[in-house]
């Protein structure tokens, strides 16, 4: 019996994510996913044009999960600067707690650069959360940033580079098991640049 539309899309994404947790995207075909779902590959093509589009939807789901973590942490703080610190720590924590997902989202899954602008826009949900926080701090006069979009982008990609080097053990050996200490240094440098010393 064929599953209803409301059941099949979540099933396809669930099984595809399970495969992505074990194998690289290039080694997974639509037939592999279909087999795991108990359907034919033709069924999947009815919902997704190709595996890249399917994997990109999974990446968006992961980014929404990450952003939910940021929003939850932000809600627990009252002061704008503390909100930024909590958001940064939530981003780092999610990546270290979900290393495989983080690697897939940040580098393993093909970029949706050929997608319509509104779709590409969705991938920057977490950045927009950070940009709104930084703009609030700038408006209050407690942060300096001529370009919050650029500064938050540098924070996200720079911190990811540090996190990735720990996950993949590409940083200095003494920090392979000290990811927090390693990434704290980058966070401190960014914060010192954005938030002037309190007098």
Kinemage of the C-alpha trace (Angstrom):
@kinemage 1
@onewidth
@group {chain A} dominant
@subgroup {mainchain}
@vectorlist {calphas} color= white
{ca unk a 1} P 0.000 0.000 0.000
{ca unk a 2} L 1.401 3.396 -1.011
{ca unk a 3} L 2.032 5.869 1.791
{ca unk a 4} L 0.141 9.158 1.750
{ca unk a 5} L 1.977 12.327 0.685
{ca unk a 6} L 2.095 13.601 4.265
{ca unk a 7} L 4.028 10.507 5.327
{ca unk a 8} L 6.344 9.909 2.402
{ca unk a 9} L 8.316 13.178 2.361
{ca unk a 10} L 9.357 12.948 6.041
{ca unk a 11} L 10.195 9.255 5.474
{ca unk a 12} L 12.397 10.057 2.477
{ca unk a 13} L 14.250 12.761 4.418
{ca unk a 14} L 14.604 10.560 7.493
{ca unk a 15} L 16.096 7.644 5.554
{ca unk a 16} L 18.325 9.910 3.467
{ca unk a 17} L 19.672 11.545 6.636
{ca unk a 18} L 20.359 8.119 8.151
{ca unk a 19} L 22.425 7.256 5.072
{ca unk a 20} L 24.201 10.624 5.207
{ca unk a 21} L 25.201 9.899 8.802
{ca unk a 22} L 27.107 6.845 7.535
{ca unk a 23} L 28.257 7.696 4.013
{ca unk a 24} L 29.400 10.632 1.929
{ca unk a 25} L 26.743 12.255 -0.281
{ca unk a 26} L 28.549 11.250 -3.489
{ca unk a 27} L 28.285 7.567 -2.589
{ca unk a 28} L 24.512 7.658 -2.049
{ca unk a 29} L 22.078 7.261 -4.934
{ca unk a 30} L 18.338 7.705 -5.154
{ca unk a 31} L 17.971 3.912 -5.406
{ca unk a 32} L 19.771 3.532 -2.060
{ca unk a 33} L 17.350 5.949 -0.427
{ca unk a 34} L 14.348 4.322 -2.101
{ca unk a 35} L 15.449 0.899 -0.874
{ca unk a 36} L 15.631 2.188 2.703
{ca unk a 37} L 12.142 3.696 2.339
{ca unk a 38} L 10.633 0.578 0.768
{ca unk a 39} L 9.599 2.491 -2.345
{ca unk a 40} L 10.909 2.928 -5.886
{ca unk a 41} L 13.333 5.653 -6.958
{ca unk a 42} L 10.566 6.959 -9.241
{ca unk a 43} L 8.533 7.746 -6.116
{ca unk a 44} L 11.335 9.946 -4.789
{ca unk a 45} L 11.747 11.760 -8.121
{ca unk a 46} L 8.098 12.735 -7.810
{ca unk a 47} L 9.122 14.930 -4.826
{ca unk a 48} L 12.756 15.803 -5.571
{ca unk a 49} L 14.338 16.537 -8.959
{ca unk a 50} L 17.612 14.905 -7.899
{ca unk a 51} L 19.528 13.844 -4.830
{ca unk a 52} L 21.205 17.253 -4.484
{ca unk a 53} L 17.806 18.912 -4.076
{ca unk a 54} L 16.837 16.284 -1.481
{ca unk a 55} L 20.090 16.697 0.441
{ca unk a 56} L 19.732 20.483 0.328
{ca unk a 57} L 16.318 20.176 1.965
{ca unk a 58} L 17.917 18.045 4.671
{ca unk a 59} L 20.593 20.729 5.135
{ca unk a 60} L 17.824 23.310 5.583
{ca unk a 61} L 16.181 21.106 8.208
{ca unk a 62} L 19.511 20.944 10.062
{ca unk a 63} L 19.930 24.715 9.865
{ca unk a 64} L 16.418 25.216 11.242
{ca unk a 65} L 17.309 22.870 14.104
{ca unk a 66} L 20.480 24.870 14.742
{ca unk a 67} L 18.617 28.183 14.641
{ca unk a 68} L 16.040 26.852 17.105
{ca unk a 69} L 18.959 26.211 19.503
{ca unk a 70} L 20.158 29.785 19.016
{ca unk a 71} L 16.703 31.260 19.601
{ca unk a 72} L 16.226 29.188 22.762
{ca unk a 73} L 19.539 30.397 24.193
{ca unk a 74} L 18.881 34.008 23.216
{ca unk a 75} L 15.531 33.922 25.022
{ca unk a 76} L 17.333 33.005 28.254
{ca unk a 77} L 19.289 36.299 28.269
{ca unk a 78} L 18.125 39.856 28.893
{ca unk a 79} L 21.121 41.981 27.944
{ca unk a 80} L 21.812 42.322 24.192
{ca unk a 81} L 25.532 41.518 24.499
{ca unk a 82} L 24.717 38.403 26.545
{ca unk a 83} L 22.289 37.343 23.809
{ca unk a 84} L 25.121 37.423 21.286
{ca unk a 85} L 27.414 35.432 23.571
{ca unk a 86} L 24.696 32.830 24.178
{ca unk a 87} L 23.967 32.588 20.450
{ca unk a 88} L 27.660 32.064 19.651
{ca unk a 89} L 27.966 29.377 22.333
{ca unk a 90} L 24.788 27.665 21.094
{ca unk a 91} L 26.163 27.577 17.539
{ca unk a 92} L 29.428 26.075 18.738
{ca unk a 93} L 27.690 23.565 21.017
{ca unk a 94} L 25.360 22.368 18.259
{ca unk a 95} L 28.310 21.803 15.914
{ca unk a 96} L 30.335 19.881 18.486
{ca unk a 97} L 27.298 17.838 19.570
{ca unk a 98} L 26.294 17.100 15.962
{ca unk a 99} L 29.639 16.927 14.146
{ca unk a 100} L 28.429 14.824 11.233
{ca unk a 101} L 25.432 17.069 10.581
{ca unk a 102} L 27.622 20.166 10.898
{ca unk a 103} L 30.160 18.811 8.406
{ca unk a 104} L 27.400 17.893 5.963
{ca unk a 105} L 25.710 21.282 6.167
{ca unk a 106} L 28.897 23.331 6.005
{ca unk a 107} L 30.822 21.376 3.395
{ca unk a 108} L 29.449 17.946 2.454
{ca unk a 109} L 26.170 18.817 0.795
{ca unk a 110} L 26.330 20.663 -2.521
{ca unk a 111} L 25.615 24.368 -2.210
{ca unk a 112} L 22.254 25.549 -3.518
{ca unk a 113} L 23.918 28.441 -5.360
{ca unk a 114} L 21.853 27.703 -8.471
{ca unk a 115} L 18.568 27.937 -6.558
{ca unk a 116} L 16.215 30.933 -6.753
{ca unk a 117} L 17.239 33.850 -4.483
{ca unk a 118} L 14.385 33.191 -2.044
{ca unk a 119} L 15.625 29.615 -1.567
{ca unk a 120} L 19.250 30.687 -1.109
{ca unk a 121} L 17.999 33.223 1.447
{ca unk a 122} L 16.678 30.356 3.608
{ca unk a 123} L 20.190 28.992 4.128
{ca unk a 124} L 21.190 32.130 6.022
{ca unk a 125} L 18.572 31.849 8.758
{ca unk a 126} L 21.200 31.616 11.516
{ca unk a 127} L 23.154 34.521 10.054
{ca unk a 128} L 20.008 36.666 10.065
{ca unk a 129} L 19.453 35.831 13.726
{ca unk a 130} L 22.991 37.001 14.503
{ca unk a 131} L 22.696 40.101 12.317
{ca unk a 132} L 19.537 41.209 14.146
{ca unk a 133} L 21.324 40.812 17.493
{ca unk a 134} L 24.376 42.752 16.356
{ca unk a 135} L 22.272 45.541 14.872
{ca unk a 136} L 20.498 45.858 18.219
{ca unk a 137} L 23.834 46.213 20.008
{ca unk a 138} L 25.051 48.793 17.482
{ca unk a 139} L 21.829 50.795 17.889
{ca unk a 140} L 22.379 50.809 21.663
{ca unk a 141} L 25.944 52.065 21.181
{ca unk a 142} L 27.561 49.056 22.852
{ca unk a 143} L 28.960 47.491 19.673
{ca unk a 144} L 30.883 48.847 16.714
{ca unk a 145} L 30.117 47.456 13.291
{ca unk a 146} L 29.908 49.360 10.040
{ca unk a 147} L 28.630 46.239 8.332
{ca unk a 148} L 26.765 43.751 10.592
{ca unk a 149} L 26.143 41.391 7.672
{ca unk a 150} L 29.879 41.128 6.988
{ca unk a 151} L 30.858 40.930 10.645
{ca unk a 152} L 28.367 38.159 11.433
{ca unk a 153} L 29.361 36.257 8.279
{ca unk a 154} L 33.006 36.406 9.356
{ca unk a 155} L 32.021 35.202 12.825
{ca unk a 156} L 30.006 32.250 11.483
{ca unk a 157} L 32.516 31.097 8.875
{ca unk a 158} L 35.593 31.834 10.993
{ca unk a 159} L 34.227 30.032 14.021
{ca unk a 160} L 33.171 27.146 11.796
{ca unk a 161} L 36.734 26.924 10.471
{ca unk a 162} L 37.998 26.572 14.042
{ca unk a 163} L 35.306 24.012 14.914
{ca unk a 164} L 35.988 22.020 11.756
{ca unk a 165} L 39.716 21.911 12.462
{ca unk a 166} L 38.976 20.401 15.885
{ca unk a 167} L 36.415 17.890 14.566
{ca unk a 168} L 38.792 16.764 11.801
{ca unk a 169} L 41.843 16.964 14.080
{ca unk a 170} L 43.578 19.458 11.810
{ca unk a 171} L 44.403 21.966 14.552
{ca unk a 172} L 47.405 21.787 16.876
{ca unk a 173} L 47.488 18.324 18.479
{ca unk a 174} L 47.202 19.683 22.008
{ca unk a 175} L 43.739 21.047 21.128
{ca unk a 176} L 42.253 17.908 19.546
{ca unk a 177} L 40.322 17.279 22.755
{ca unk a 178} L 40.056 20.915 23.827
{ca unk a 179} L 37.624 22.334 21.304
{ca unk a 180} L 36.140 24.871 23.694
{ca unk a 181} L 39.529 26.371 24.604
{ca unk a 182} L 40.557 26.408 20.942
{ca unk a 183} L 37.402 28.125 19.706
{ca unk a 184} L 37.268 30.481 22.698
{ca unk a 185} L 40.317 32.277 21.339
{ca unk a 186} L 38.592 33.077 18.041
{ca unk a 187} L 35.423 34.176 19.853
{ca unk a 188} L 37.461 36.442 22.145
{ca unk a 189} L 39.202 38.087 19.182
{ca unk a 190} L 35.880 38.708 17.419
{ca unk a 191} L 34.243 40.078 20.573
{ca unk a 192} L 37.197 42.382 21.275
{ca unk a 193} L 36.897 43.837 17.779
{ca unk a 194} L 33.126 44.333 17.902
{ca unk a 195} L 32.662 45.382 21.520
{ca unk a 196} L 34.912 48.195 22.708
{ca unk a 197} L 36.460 47.807 26.146
{ca unk a 198} L 34.149 48.956 28.873
{ca unk a 199} L 35.475 52.019 30.660
